[in-house]
Amino acid sequence: SGVTNRYFQDWSALQIYFLFLCLSVLAQRGYFKDKAFVNYLKYLLYWKEPEYAKYLKYPQCLHMLELLQYEHFRKELVSAQCAKFIDEQQILHWQHYSRKRMRLQQALAEQQQQNHAAGK
């Protein structure tokens, strides 16, 4: 259906374009100066709602989407220095997020086992 197709297009745009790898290219090609594209960025904010956000594989793209609401940030993305900094921060986030998430999941599993054992 048209709704499903639009949903998938928005989901793809949010996760692919707004993960940093494409932001710099979009900035260099002038997309962030296009009023229609900037309006599309505003429209995509509905993905912050829990009923949509739960489907995101890369929820950090919501942070980028939030930053893209600011004209100053959009202008800075053209700068190679800014692009490199954001890229490095994204890589650090991925490296540490995965480890931290795994530790949290292990701790939760251990706590659930302890609670289950104490309940018997």
Short mmCIF file of the C-alpha atoms (twelve columns), coordinates in Angstrom:
data_MODEL
# 
_entry.id   MODEL 
# 
loop_
_atom_site.group_PDB 
_atom_site.id 
_atom_site.type_symbol 
_atom_site.label_atom_id 
_atom_site.label_alt_id 
_atom_site.label_comp_id 
_atom_site.label_asym_id 
_atom_site.label_seq_id 
_atom_site.Cartn_x 
_atom_site.Cartn_y 
_atom_site.Cartn_z 
_atom_site.pdbx_PDB_model_num 
ATOM 1   C CA . SER A 1   0.000  0.000   0.000  1 
ATOM 2   C CA . GLY A 2   1.013  3.650   -0.329 1 
ATOM 3   C CA . VAL A 3   1.236  4.117   3.429  1 
ATOM 4   C CA . THR A 4   3.543  1.113   3.825  1 
ATOM 5   C CA . ASN A 5   5.717  2.300   0.951  1 
ATOM 6   C CA . ARG A 6   5.975  5.822   2.428  1 
ATOM 7   C CA . TYR A 7   6.784  4.366   5.858  1 
ATOM 8   C CA . PHE A 8   9.612  2.290   4.377  1 
ATOM 9   C CA . GLN A 9   10.956 5.271   2.417  1 
ATOM 10  C CA . ASP A 10  11.006 7.429   5.550  1 
ATOM 11  C CA . TRP A 11  12.576 4.593   7.579  1 
ATOM 12  C CA . SER A 12  15.296 4.157   4.955  1 
ATOM 13  C CA . ALA A 13  15.978 7.875   4.620  1 
ATOM 14  C CA . LEU A 14  16.230 8.373   8.333  1 
ATOM 15  C CA . GLN A 15  18.654 5.529   8.925  1 
ATOM 16  C CA . ILE A 16  20.732 5.709   5.769  1 
ATOM 17  C CA . TYR A 17  20.946 9.421   4.988  1 
ATOM 18  C CA . PHE A 18  21.145 10.682  8.516  1 
ATOM 19  C CA . LEU A 19  23.768 8.334   9.757  1 
ATOM 20  C CA . PHE A 20  26.732 10.555  9.230  1 
ATOM 21  C CA . LEU A 21  28.192 8.922   6.142  1 
ATOM 22  C CA . CYS A 22  25.708 10.668  3.853  1 
ATOM 23  C CA . LEU A 23  25.242 13.929  5.748  1 
ATOM 24  C CA . SER A 24  28.456 15.438  4.451  1 
ATOM 25  C CA . VAL A 25  27.578 14.524  0.859  1 
ATOM 26  C CA . LEU A 26  24.077 15.972  1.242  1 
ATOM 27  C CA . ALA A 27  25.567 19.193  2.632  1 
ATOM 28  C CA . GLN A 28  28.156 19.479  -0.133 1 
ATOM 29  C CA . ARG A 29  25.504 18.963  -2.809 1 
ATOM 30  C CA . GLY A 30  23.310 21.731  -1.379 1 
ATOM 31  C CA . TYR A 31  20.378 19.654  -0.146 1 
ATOM 32  C CA . PHE A 32  20.326 21.499  3.176  1 
ATOM 33  C CA . LYS A 33  19.734 24.796  1.340  1 
ATOM 34  C CA . ASP A 34  16.620 23.365  -0.343 1 
ATOM 35  C CA . LYS A 35  13.520 24.464  1.576  1 
ATOM 36  C CA . ALA A 36  11.588 21.341  0.525  1 
ATOM 37  C CA . PHE A 37  14.349 19.102  1.887  1 
ATOM 38  C CA . VAL A 38  14.529 21.067  5.149  1 
ATOM 39  C CA . ASN A 39  10.746 20.654  5.464  1 
ATOM 40  C CA . TYR A 40  11.205 16.916  4.914  1 
ATOM 41  C CA . LEU A 41  13.666 16.906  7.826  1 
ATOM 42  C CA . LYS A 42  10.979 18.486  10.014 1 
ATOM 43  C CA . TYR A 43  8.407  15.982  8.806  1 
ATOM 44  C CA . LEU A 44  10.678 13.068  9.777  1 
ATOM 45  C CA . LEU A 45  10.581 14.131  13.427 1 
ATOM 46  C CA . TYR A 46  7.567  11.855  13.873 1 
ATOM 47  C CA . TRP A 47  10.124 9.027   14.132 1 
ATOM 48  C CA . LYS A 48  10.948 10.275  17.628 1 
ATOM 49  C CA . GLU A 49  7.580  8.962   18.813 1 
ATOM 50  C CA . PRO A 50  7.993  5.616   20.628 1 
ATOM 51  C CA . GLU A 51  5.548  3.809   18.338 1 
ATOM 52  C CA . TYR A 52  7.899  4.518   15.409 1 
ATOM 53  C CA . ALA A 53  11.301 4.736   17.122 1 
ATOM 54  C CA . LYS A 54  11.089 1.120   18.268 1 
ATOM 55  C CA . TYR A 55  11.530 0.017   14.641 1 
ATOM 56  C CA . LEU A 56  14.822 1.841   14.128 1 
ATOM 57  C CA . LYS A 57  17.918 -0.308  13.894 1 
ATOM 58  C CA . TYR A 58  20.143 2.741   14.426 1 
ATOM 59  C CA . PRO A 59  18.337 4.988   16.923 1 
ATOM 60  C CA . GLN A 60  21.289 7.399   17.068 1 
ATOM 61  C CA . CYS A 61  20.060 8.704   13.721 1 
ATOM 62  C CA . LEU A 62  17.360 10.499  15.728 1 
ATOM 63  C CA . HIS A 63  20.056 12.599  17.369 1 
ATOM 64  C CA . MET A 64  21.378 13.583  13.946 1 
ATOM 65  C CA . LEU A 65  17.840 14.353  12.803 1 
ATOM 66  C CA . GLU A 66  17.414 16.624  15.819 1 
ATOM 67  C CA . LEU A 67  20.677 18.439  15.026 1 
ATOM 68  C CA . LEU A 68  19.633 18.835  11.395 1 
ATOM 69  C CA . GLN A 69  16.740 21.010  12.530 1 
ATOM 70  C CA . TYR A 70  19.314 23.774  13.163 1 
ATOM 71  C CA . GLU A 71  20.502 25.778  10.166 1 
ATOM 72  C CA . HIS A 72  23.900 26.415  11.751 1 
ATOM 73  C CA . PHE A 73  24.539 22.672  12.068 1 
ATOM 74  C CA . ARG A 74  23.468 22.065  8.463  1 
ATOM 75  C CA . LYS A 75  25.882 24.752  7.252  1 
ATOM 76  C CA . GLU A 76  28.769 23.334  9.293  1 
ATOM 77  C CA . LEU A 77  28.426 19.906  7.669  1 
ATOM 78  C CA . VAL A 78  30.054 21.274  4.506  1 
ATOM 79  C CA . SER A 79  33.308 21.724  6.464  1 
ATOM 80  C CA . ALA A 80  35.700 18.765  6.158  1 
ATOM 81  C CA . GLN A 81  36.904 19.386  9.722  1 
ATOM 82  C CA . CYS A 82  33.359 19.257  11.105 1 
ATOM 83  C CA . ALA A 83  32.559 16.184  9.024  1 
ATOM 84  C CA . LYS A 84  35.655 14.379  10.292 1 
ATOM 85  C CA . PHE A 85  34.865 15.245  13.916 1 
ATOM 86  C CA . ILE A 86  31.298 13.946  13.661 1 
ATOM 87  C CA . ASP A 87  32.489 10.814  11.879 1 
ATOM 88  C CA . GLU A 88  35.015 10.124  14.659 1 
ATOM 89  C CA . GLN A 89  32.398 10.699  17.356 1 
ATOM 90  C CA . GLN A 90  29.997 8.331   15.619 1 
ATOM 91  C CA . ILE A 91  32.659 5.600   15.445 1 
ATOM 92  C CA . LEU A 92  33.470 6.050   19.144 1 
ATOM 93  C CA . HIS A 93  29.776 5.851   19.977 1 
ATOM 94  C CA . TRP A 94  29.369 2.592   18.062 1 
ATOM 95  C CA . GLN A 95  32.456 1.060   19.683 1 
ATOM 96  C CA . HIS A 96  31.454 1.909   23.238 1 
ATOM 97  C CA . TYR A 97  27.687 1.552   22.854 1 
ATOM 98  C CA . SER A 98  27.972 -2.081  21.766 1 
ATOM 99  C CA . ARG A 99  30.174 -3.024  24.713 1 
ATOM 100 C CA . LYS A 100 28.078 -1.089  27.227 1 
ATOM 101 C CA . ARG A 101 24.840 -2.535  25.837 1 
ATOM 102 C CA . MET A 102 26.225 -6.081  26.107 1 
ATOM 103 C CA . ARG A 103 27.265 -5.518  29.745 1 
ATOM 104 C CA . LEU A 104 23.827 -4.107  30.581 1 
ATOM 105 C CA . GLN A 105 22.093 -7.072  28.964 1 
ATOM 106 C CA . GLN A 106 24.318 -9.534  30.853 1 
ATOM 107 C CA . ALA A 107 23.642 -7.775  34.160 1 
ATOM 108 C CA . LEU A 108 19.899 -7.817  33.478 1 
ATOM 109 C CA . ALA A 109 19.980 -11.538 32.631 1 
ATOM 110 C CA . GLU A 110 21.908 -12.282 35.837 1 
ATOM 111 C CA . GLN A 111 19.450 -10.240 37.892 1 
ATOM 112 C CA . GLN A 112 16.503 -12.063 36.335 1 
ATOM 113 C CA . GLN A 113 18.139 -15.421 37.127 1 
ATOM 114 C CA . GLN A 114 18.705 -14.358 40.735 1 
ATOM 115 C CA . ASN A 115 15.112 -13.144 41.053 1 
ATOM 116 C CA . HIS A 116 13.832 -16.379 39.554 1 
ATOM 117 C CA . ALA A 117 15.992 -18.485 41.900 1 
ATOM 118 C CA . ALA A 118 14.904 -16.441 44.942 1 
ATOM 119 C CA . GLY A 119 11.251 -16.855 43.970 1 
ATOM 120 C CA . LYS A 120 11.401 -20.662 44.085 1 
# 
